[in-house]
Amino acid sequence: MIEAGSETTSSALNSCILHLAAYPSVQHVANAELTSVVGDERSPSFSDKEHLPYIRAMGKEILRIRPVTTIGSPHYTTSDVLYKDYRIPKDVVVAIPQYLLHFDSAKWDHPEVFDPSRYLAYPEKAGVYAAQGNPDARDHYDFGARLGRGVSLVDPPLSAVQAKFLLAFYATFSGEQDLASACLGETGFFIMIYNRARQRLQQETSVIADMTWSHWVQRESWKRVLAGLYISGTMRTVIYGINPLFNSTKDLDVEMLHSDALWNAQSSGEWLGLQAQKESSSITTSEAALVKILSGTTSDLSMGTNFSMLLLTHATLVHTWHLRQTAEILGRSAPQGSMSQSLLREGLATLGRCRALFHTAKINNPDDSDETDILSLPFSSYVVCRASYVRLVDNTTSFNRLCLTSGDSEAIASSVAAFASRREPRSAQLLEVVGKTLKGFQLPFKMGHLLVRKTAAFRWSVEHAIASWDAGLLVTKWVHSVEVDAVNGIEPSPRERDLLADMKDVLEEADYDPDDSRSFAASLARIWSFFLQDFRGVKYADLSHWYDEARLIEYHGSGLVAERYGPQAVSDPEGVHGEHLIIQRALPVGDFPGISGVDCLNLNVTIPRETKGSRALPVLVFIHGGGFMTGSNWWPQYDTKKLVQLSVKKESPIVAVTINYRLGAPGFLTSKDLRAAGFKSFGGDPEQVTVVGESAGGISTVRLLHAKEPLASRIVVLGGSPPALPPMTAEAAEGAYEAVVEALGFEKLHTAGRIEALCKTRPEELLEKIEGKIQFLPVVDGDTVPDIPTFEAAASGTLVPRDTACKSVMVGYAPFDGSIFGFVALPQRRENIAAAFTQSVTSSLKDAPDVAAKLLKAYGIDDGSKSDEEAFVNVLQLASDIGFQAPARRFAASFPGDSYLVEFAERNPWDGPFKGFGTHVLDVAFLFQNYNEHLDAGQRASAELFAADVVDFTYGKVAWEKHKDGNGPAVYQNGTRAYKEGDAGTTQRYRCLMELGEAVGLDALMGVWEEFLFPH
């Protein structure tokens, strides 16, 4: 019983810890589920398991990816067996290797990946599926006709203990509990384990040459456990400002860690080879290494690993903590005593040497010492070092940090102001500390938030957040002291002026604008309360299966969990990188939230902190593009925080919403309306909703104009206006359906059977068999998609209903929007494209050869003199004019209300095939302000001006003429906005295109382009 139930369960739990550490995204999902069920007030119990489907699925996935045995129990065959091409005689021992079952790619997509979501389709115990008699419908635990008895032993405790692991080791910081008390309660346990393990290691040989690989691995593992315990024990000094758990002398009398190269060795032979190359016969202790740092004899000190660096940084924190305590005691007896100042100077010198070691480590290991990666050990080392500086000169623990997690901005501002008002005497030591901790003050601003709450923690750990808070508090107090002294006639030194200027530059860069009417210190105190509420992954509709009719979710003040991005719709997981390729500049990408056919209908909401209890604000809703095939609201280029910050800065605050909608095969059955009442709970005004759509999202935005009820008071259409990307007819949709049925192998099933099979089809299978192979578009339904839009309809005034509730539209295009086809549809046709295009145009316009000739001449594709690259650009220019600019201008002209035309003509500044052109999606990239640090001053000015104009539009304000009054666009270029009336801003080729459109019709010219793009 012990062997079957206890040892195997503990093995699975060890694997659970391993995979949770390796897959932070799984931690996030599991923690969100656990928080929603048990909160922060109690420990999970067996009765909770029915409400924790993801954590139960995690247990099944653990047993699949890392089974507790490598091979099934051997059995004798009782008769001859024919299995596939193999004949197995009677009385042969048969043992089935678990790997073949658990890593079967026919059963599991990407079986090497730890993904509990694959078992969400198997919520019941294994016995339920075994009883069905269908081997293909079983989950992973067993096979054959019988069910192993062990399943009843492993399932309940595995799920329950996994939940407790999550609560104990991976729980997110919450200000609602006295975590310091809990930490103190664990002190005795940590000390006991640490001392026993340390003494055991001291009794064994430490000479690596005398060890076997297995002995060394066991010893090195314990050393790393001790290092982790030491770091955990000193972390509370960072977090709570209380005495460290361990000291910096005998508790460090343990060998330093060996190199990561040895630790990562996969075999005894590899380990022996690395040992001979890199390792000496003995290695110093961590205590001896710390002594070298304290004494300044670090020339021969090698860290070996980033883990060792972090350990010694924590040890240095302990040392400086005790120096501070001693200096305070001496200072009470002799306030001006030289001994106290000498101790502080020694502490600063020690920290300076510690920082110098960081620099040395970076030079020696440039690929493994990135202090800007918030998940890296070097990043943690820098954080702890900055915390050591703060602890050395100023005890910030008197400040109640829990007030920072409240929702009361006034309380936060007043608390920080009160703390900062207690003047800190200026000194050379304090000035050095402020300079060293400045990055800890800067970083949260540059990341888009100062305070790190449970709902905005990103991947920061608790100590990172607290260290950043303390750096900010110290800096705020120092600024106040400088300003008070200046009033009293003590001017800041040149170094102090430089630091003040650096702080203001950081705030300006992060779109925080200090109020000139108050002191800088008062502005800093106010800024502490000025950050955004960010609600992520708010599920707005329920689905039972991936093509189900969506059912709106209403929360009624409870049940909302909005801490992590929700999964994207069924589409390419690498799509975010594809759009970065189109933009020609990548942004850092966070953890992938996964894909789902049933949980993808979610939205993200960004709200200015000040909206709570104040007036309702205009709402900006963004619909992403992607050709109805790709896209998601979690992509970093669509992050709305900086846009909302800009709106607050210009005193026109907005609420911003980004939505997910179904794409590809599962698409176009989703609920089309987000009920207006839903915006009220986030401080938004349902009567002032502006919907912004990019590319295919712009097409979707225009369709809101056909709704019977008012869904948007204003819309912004960027890079995608009708009649571009027209919908499918019912006949074409039926053809797509038949293609899906054939691709999935359901053609022999009757109608009911097809529907049932489609319900059970996994998202991964849809991607594998359908993605990119069958085109899916919205379908004409006589309602929201009443017909196929045309240029003729725009000219006759029937493109948009005359009685639409929408008040005004802003319609935009880029001069080279056709660049999108340089990445999709056409790149493989670049060779000899001029000849192919000429033939296609001539064929399409065979009844109007003069029009064909003029068209080819206008775009420089008539004489065959152009290189393939030049001709490719010219073809894409035609695509830009007929597919984007002409639709935008005609749509703006046809809108019955107020319309405003925009040409976003800033040139793409980044390396890539279309650098220097006004490319597709660049307008949206500039709009959300997420690329500002990668722009020059002029382009950043354009980005901020364009964003400010869109914000003004949500308030019903526009700075240039209506289209019906001037018939021209506002052009953003070179950091300015200029209005160009009529055809003043158009090119000669575009004017020629319009003349040819008068001859044969613009719809015919659009058909010429579409025939070349998608030849029959």
C-alpha positions, -999 to 999 in steps of 0.1 A, spaced: 0 0 0 28 24 9 47 16 -23 17 19 -45 0 49 -29 26 70 -12 59 66 -30 43 69 -65 22 100 -54 53 117 -39 71 110 -72 43 127 -91 43 156 -67 81 161 -73 74 161 -110 46 187 -104 71 210 -87 96 206 -116 70 214 -143 54 243 -124 89 258 -121 95 252 -158 61 265 -170 52 298 -153 22 302 -176 7 271 -161 13 286 -126 -6 317 -136 -37 298 -149 -38 274 -119 -33 303 -94 -62 322 -110 -84 292 -107 -73 286 -71 -78 322 -61 -113 323 -75 -123 292 -55 -105 294 -22 -93 330 -21 -67 340 4 -85 330 35 -82 292 37 -64 261 24 -80 240 -3 -97 208 6 -109 176 -11 -144 192 -14 -129 219 -37 -117 195 -64 -150 197 -84 -144 234 -87 -108 231 -97 -109 215 -132 -76 230 -144 -57 218 -113 -72 183 -117 -62 183 -154 -27 193 -142 -25 161 -122 -35 140 -153 -9 159 -174 18 152 -148 11 115 -149 12 116 -187 44 136 -193 63 121 -164 48 87 -155 59 72 -122 70 40 -140 87 37 -173 70 5 -184 36 -12 -179 33 -43 -157 44 -74 -178 18 -99 -189 18 -133 -206 -1 -137 -239 -26 -166 -234 -29 -172 -272 -13 -161 -304 -18 -124 -311 -17 -106 -344 -9 -69 -338 -6 -48 -370 22 -65 -389 35 -85 -359 27 -120 -348 31 -125 -310 31 -162 -300 14 -176 -270 32 -174 -236 53 -144 -246 59 -117 -219 45 -84 -232 53 -51 -215 40 -19 -230 64 12 -228 45 41 -213 64 66 -235 47 53 -267 13 59 -251 19 91 -234 38 108 -262 17 96 -291 14 125 -315 -17 110 -330 -34 113 -296 -17 145 -283 -6 176 -301 29 187 -290 32 158 -265 65 171 -252 49 203 -239 34 204 -204 -1 216 -211 -28 207 -186 -55 222 -208 -54 191 -230 -73 173 -202 -100 199 -197 -120 177 -221 -116 149 -196 -130 164 -164 -141 131 -148 -121 103 -132 -106 77 -154 -132 51 -144 -159 71 -162 -142 69 -195 -132 32 -190 -168 23 -184 -178 38 -218 -161 9 -236 -145 32 -262 -107 30 -260 -103 62 -280 -124 82 -255 -103 73 -225 -79 97 -208 -43 88 -203 -42 68 -170 -49 33 -181 -56 11 -212 -73 -22 -220 -105 -36 -205 -96 -32 -169 -89 -2 -147 -59 -1 -124 -69 1 -87 -42 28 -81 -64 54 -98 -86 57 -68 -55 62 -46 -37 88 -68 -65 111 -80 -78 128 -48 -45 133 -29 -26 144 -61 -52 171 -69 -54 183 -33 -17 185 -26 -11 202 -60 -35 229 -49 -17 232 -16 17 235 -34 3 263 -55 -10 281 -24 23 276 -5 50 282 -31 35 300 -61 7 322 -46 7 358 -57 13 385 -31 -19 397 -15 -22 426 8 -52 410 26 -31 388 49 -4 393 74 22 376 54 50 387 78 34 367 106 32 337 84 68 341 75 78 343 111 59 311 119 80 292 94 113 304 110 120 274 132 113 249 105 137 267 80 165 269 106 162 233 116 163 220 80 191 244 71 214 235 100 209 198 97 217 198 59 247 222 64 262 200 91 258 169 69 275 185 40 305 196 62 310 160 73 314 147 37 343 151 13 342 183 -8 369 173 -33 351 168 -66 378 145 -79 370 120 -52 333 119 -61 312 99 -85 287 118 -107 257 105 -87 273 115 -54 282 149 -68 246 155 -81 232 146 -47 256 169 -29 252 198 -53 214 194 -51 216 199 -13 239 229 -18 213 245 -41 185 237 -16 205 255 11 212 285 -11 174 287 -18 166 285 19 192 312 27 177 335 0 142 328 13 153 336 48 168 369 39 140 378 15 119 388 44 144 415 51 137 430 17 100 425 20 92 434 56 123 451 69 126 426 97 157 407 109 172 382 84 167 346 92 204 336 87 237 353 94 266 361 71 292 340 89 287 304 99 254 300 80 275 305 48 301 279 58 290 258 28 309 253 -5 300 277 -33 280 261 -61 298 246 -90 293 258 -125 260 256 -144 278 236 -171 285 208 -147 250 210 -132 235 207 -167 256 176 -177 234 149 -191 258 119 -184 287 108 -163 310 110 -192 300 146 -200 304 155 -164 339 141 -161 349 159 -193 336 192 -180 351 187 -146 386 182 -162 382 213 -183 366 238 -159 367 228 -123 395 229 -98 399 201 -73 383 222 -45 361 252 -43 358 280 -17 329 284 7 303 311 4 316 325 37 351 329 23 337 345 -9 318 370 12 349 378 32 367 386 0 339 410 -10 340 427 25 378 430 25 380 442 -11 402 412 -23 379 401 -51 404 400 -79 406 362 -78 369 356 -69 348 338 -95 311 335 -91 307 304 -112 269 308 -114 243 335 -113 227 316 -85 259 321 -64 259 357 -73 223 360 -60 232 341 -28 262 364 -21 241 395 -28 216 383 -2 245 377 22 257 413 15 222 425 23 225 407 57 259 423 63 247 458 55 216 453 76 237 446 106 259 475 98 229 498 98 217 484 132 251 490 147 254 525 132 219 534 146 230 523 181 262 542 179 244 572 165 221 574 195 250 577 219 271 599 197 249 615 169 279 630 152 303 602 160 328 592 134 323 555 141 287 555 129 297 573 97 326 550 92 303 520 93 280 535 67 309 543 45 321 507 48 287 495 39 286 516 8 321 504 -2 310 468 2 279 473 -20 301 490 -45 323 459 -47 293 437 -50 281 458 -80 315 456 -95 312 418 -94 280 420 -114 298 439 -141 326 413 -141 301 385 -144 284 403 -173 318 406 -192 326 369 -186 291 356 -194 275 382 -217 248 357 -228 237 348 -193 238 381 -174 209 402 -187 199 423 -157 170 437 -177 152 404 -180 128 404 -151 128 366 -149 166 363 -147 188 358 -116 210 388 -125 178 410 -125 171 397 -89 207 404 -79 205 440 -89 171 443 -72 184 430 -39 216 451 -42 194 482 -46 174 471 -16 206 468 4 214 505 -3 180 515 9 183 494 40 217 509 47 207 545 49 169 547 55 145 525 73 114 526 50 96 500 71 78 527 90 57 533 59 25 511 56 29 495 22 -5 479 24 -20 513 17 -4 511 -18 -26 481 -26 -58 500 -19 -81 515 -45 -81 549 -28 -58 572 -48 -62 601 -23 -52 579 6 -21 567 -14 -10 602 -23 -15 616 13 3 586 29 34 590 6 34 628 11 33 623 49 62 598 48 83 621 25 76 652 46 99 638 74 130 653 62 161 631 56 194 649 64 214 652 32 249 637 30 274 624 6 263 589 15 227 596 9 235 611 -24 254 580 -35 225 558 -24 200 578 -44 222 576 -75 226 538 -71 189 532 -64 176 554 -92 171 526 -116 149 509 -90 128 541 -92 129 543 -130 121 507 -139 85 506 -128 77 538 -146 93 525 -178 73 492 -175 41 513 -174 32 511 -138 47 521 -105 28 500 -80 27 463 -84 -6 450 -72 -21 415 -74 -40 425 -106 -10 441 -123 20 421 -111 31 408 -145 58 383 -136 73 403 -108 79 385 -75 71 401 -42 107 411 -34 110 429 -67 78 448 -61 87 458 -25 123 468 -35 109 491 -62 84 506 -38 112 513 -13 135 528 -39 106 551 -49 98 561 -13 135 569 -6 138 590 -38 106 608 -30 118 617 5 152 628 -8 135 651 -33 114 667 -6 146 672 15 164 689 -13 134 712 -20 130 722 17 166 730 19 164 751 -13 137 772 3 160 778 32 188 789 10 207 757 6 209 751 -31 213 716 -46 248 706 -57 255 699 -94 253 662 -88 219 666 -71 206 688 -100 217 660 -124 198 634 -105 167 656 -103 169 661 -141 172 624 -146 141 617 -126 121 643 -145 133 628 -178 121 594 -167 87 607 -158 84 626 -191 95 595 -210 68 574 -192 41 600 -199 39 611 -163 38 649 -163 47 665 -130 24 694 -121 43 727 -123 19 742 -97 32 720 -69 67 710 -58 85 681 -75 82 661 -43 45 667 -41 42 657 -78 60 625 -70 37 618 -41 7 623 -64 22 601 -91 22 572 -66 -15 571 -69 -15 577 -106 -15 543 -122 -41 523 -142 -65 496 -133 -59 468 -158 -86 441 -161 -74 412 -183 -91 382 -197 -127 393 -188 -148 366 -203 -178 383 -219 -196 353 -234 -200 315 -229 -196 288 -255 -203 251 -251 -183 242 -282 -163 262 -307 -191 270 -331 -218 274 -305 -240 305 -303 -225 328 -278 -243 336 -245 -235 369 -228 -221 367 -193 -233 391 -166 -213 393 -134 -237 413 -112 -209 426 -90 -192 392 -83 -174 363 -99 -151 384 -120 -115 371 -122 -94 394 -144 -57 389 -136 -43 372 -167 -48 375 -204 -75 351 -216 -67 325 -243 -67 336 -279 -92 323 -305 -83 292 -325 -55 306 -347 -18 304 -352 0 306 -318 29 323 -336 6 350 -351 20 377 -328 54 373 -344 39 374 -378 24 408 -372 58 420 -357 73 409 -390 47 431 -409 54 461 -386 91 453 -390 99 458 -353 92 432 -325 82 440 -290 88 418 -260 62 391 -259 48 378 -226 37 343 -217 14 327 -243 -21 325 -228 -30 295 -249 -57 289 -275 -93 279 -268 -124 273 -289 -147 279 -259 -129 304 -236 -116 328 -262 -144 354 -260 -127 377 -236 -117 413 -233 -91 435 -216 -101 468 -200 -78 496 -190 -92 523 -167 -76 555 -152 -74 552 -114 -93 584 -110 -125 572 -126 -139 554 -96 -169 573 -83 -164 601 -109 -181 609 -141 -186 582 -168 -159 584 -194 -159 578 -231 -150 542 -241 -127 532 -269 -131 496 -281 -104 482 -303 -110 454 -328 -78 439 -341 -72 429 -377 -56 398 -392 -77 389 -422 -103 371 -400 -76 344 -396 -52 356 -369 -49 382 -341 -56 385 -304 -61 412 -277 -31 400 -257 -5 410 -283 18 436 -268 14 461 -297 -23 464 -287 -16 472 -250 -38 502 -243 -21 514 -210 0 541 -226 -29 554 -247 -50 557 -216 -21 574 -198 -18 599 -226 -56 605 -223 -52 613 -186 -22 635 -193 -42 657 -217 -71 658 -192 -94 638 -215 -94 604 -198 -109 574 -215 -116 537 -208 -100 514 -234 -112 479 -243 -96 453 -265 -116 423 -275 -111 388 -288 -134 373 -314 -135 340 -331 -114 336 -362 -112 312 -391 -136 282 -390 -150 289 -355 -156 326 -364 -186 347 -373 -211 330 -350 -201 351 -320 -224 375 -302 -221 408 -321 -230 431 -293 -213 438 -260 -242 450 -240 -238 487 -233 -245 482 -196 -213 462 -193 -192 494 -198 -209 511 -167 -192 487 -143 -158 499 -155 -166 536 -153 -175 539 -190 -203 558 -206 -224 535 -229 -236 566 -248 -200 575 -258 -186 543 -273 -160 548 -300 -150 516 -319 -116 515 -336 -109 488 -361 -77 479 -378 -76 463 -413 -101 434 -411 -111 449 -378 -120 481 -397 -143 460 -419 -160 446 -388 -163 481 -373 -182 493 -404 -207 465 -400 -218 480 -367 -235 507 -387 -260 481 -399 -271 471 -364 -307 478 -355 -297 492 -321 -270 518 -315 -237 501 -307 -212 528 -314 -216 566 -313 -184 570 -333 -161 547 -353 -125 548 -365 -116 527 -395 -79 523 -402 -65 504 -432 -97 485 -440 -127 502 -455 -155 487 -477 -157 475 -504 -123 460 -496 -123 424 -482 -159 417 -491 -180 391 -473 -188 356 -486 -220 347 -503 -241 319 -488 -230 297 -516 -193 303 -510 -199 297 -473 -215 264 -480 -184 255 -501 -161 264 -472 -182 242 -449 -179 212 -472 -142 217 -474 -140 217 -436 -160 185 -434 -137 169 -460 -105 181 -443 -117 167 -410 -128 134 -425 -165 138 -417 -178 136 -452 -193 101 -447 -213 112 -416 -249 122 -417 -258 158 -407 -263 150 -370 -231 130 -369 -212 158 -385 -225 183 -359 -215 160 -330 -181 154 -345 -175 191 -351 -184 197 -314 -157 173 -303 -130 185 -326 -100 199 -307 -86 234 -316 -52 219 -323 -68 197 -350 -85 226 -365 -52 244 -368 -34 214 -382 -60 205 -409 -76 238 -418 -55 268 -408 -44 287 -440 -59 261 -463 -95 273 -464 -106 310 -465 -132 321 -440 -149 355 -441 -181 370 -427 -212 358 -446 -239 378 -462 -269 373 -438 -293 401 -448 -289 417 -414 -255 428 -400 -240 418 -433 -269 428 -456 -251 426 -489 -217 428 -507 -205 464 -506 -194 480 -538 -179 513 -550 -212 518 -569 -232 515 -537 -209 541 -521 -215 565 -550 -252 560 -548 -253 566 -511 -265 531 -502 -233 517 -487 -243 529 -452 -279 530 -439 -291 567 -439 -306 562 -405 -275 548 -387 -272 558 -351 -235 565 -354 -228 602 -353 -194 604 -370 -166 584 -385 -128 588 -389 -115 569 -418 -78 563 -423 -54 548 -448 -16 546 -453 1 554 -486 16 519 -488 -11 498 -470 -6 472 -498 27 462 -481 5 436 -463 5 416 -495 43 416 -496 41 393 -465 10 373 -474 -3 360 -507 24 376 -530 59 371 -516 63 338 -534 53 354 -567 80 381 -567 100 365 -596 88 378 -630 59 396 -613 57 423 -639 50 398 -667 25 379 -646 7 411 -636 6 425 -671 -9 392 -684 -35 392 -656 -45 428 -662 -47 424 -699 -69 394 -696 -92 410 -670 -96 441 -692 -97 424 -725 -127 444 -735 -110 477 -726 -73 473 -738 -67 510 -737 -76 511 -699 -53 482 -693 -24 499 -711 -30 532 -692 -32 514 -659 1 495 -665 18 527 -676 5 547 -646 21 522 -622 53 517 -643 48 481 -652 43 486 -689 77 484 -705 94 454 -688 124 476 -678 118 473 -640 136 448 -618 115 422 -600 119 442 -568 109 475 -584 79 459 -602 69 442 -569 67 475 -551 48 491 -580 22 463 -579 18 468 -542 14 505 -548 -16 497 -570 -29 474 -542 -26 504 -518 -45 527 -541 -74 505 -552 -76 484 -521 -71 509 -493 -70 546 -503 -99 546 -528 -122 526 -504 -114 550 -475 -121 581 -496 -153 567 -511 -165 554 -477 -159 588 -460 -178 605 -488 -207 581 -486 -212 584 -448 -245 603 -441 -231 620 -409 -199 637 -402 -168 620 -416 -131 628 -413 -104 615 -436 -69 606 -423 -37 597 -442 -11 583 -419 20 590 -440 48 585 -415 75 563 -430 84 529 -415 117 536 -397 128 500 -391 149 476 -411 129 453 -434 116 450 -470 95 482 -468 117 505 -447 109 541 -457 73 534 -468 41 543 -451 32 506 -444 1 487 -432 -6 485 -395 19 513 -388 -9 537 -378 -21 513 -351 15 507 -339 19 544 -334 -16 549 -320 -11 528 -289 23 544 -281 40 511 -274 68 518 -300 76 553 -288 110 544 -274 119 530 -309 110 563 -327 129 595 -334 116 627 -320 96 637 -351 79 603 -354 72 602 -317 55 636 -321 33 622 -348 24 592 -327 14 613 -297 -5 638 -320 -24 610 -337 -33 594 -304 -44 627 -289 -66 633 -320 -82 599 -316 -88 605 -279 -104 639 -288 -126 621 -313 -140 599 -285 -152 632 -270 -166 644 -303 -139 669 -311 -119 670 -344 -93 696 -353 -98 695 -391 -125 699 -416 -153 675 -423 -148 655 -455 -180 670 -471 -166 705 -466 -130 700 -479 -129 666 -495 -94 660 -482 -74 642 -455 -55 653 -424 -19 640 -432 4 629 -404 40 631 -415 73 643 -401 59 650 -367 31 672 -379 -5 671 -390 -15 691 -421 -49 693 -438 -48 689 -476 -80 698 -494 -94 679 -523 -68 661 -545 -39 683 -533 -23 654 -515 -29 627 -541 -3 613 -566 -6 615 -604 -10 577 -606 -39 578 -581 -56 605 -601 -51 584 -633 -66 554 -614 -97 575 -606 -100 586 -643 -98 550 -654 -125 542 -628 -147 567 -644 -143 548 -677 -149 512 -665 -159 516 -629 -139 513 -598 -155 479 -590 -141 466 -623 -106 478 -613 -110 462 -579 -119 430 -597 -87 433 -618 -67 434 -586 -86 406 -569 -82 384 -599 -45 388 -598 -43 383 -561 -65 352 -560 -65 338 -596 -91 312 -603 
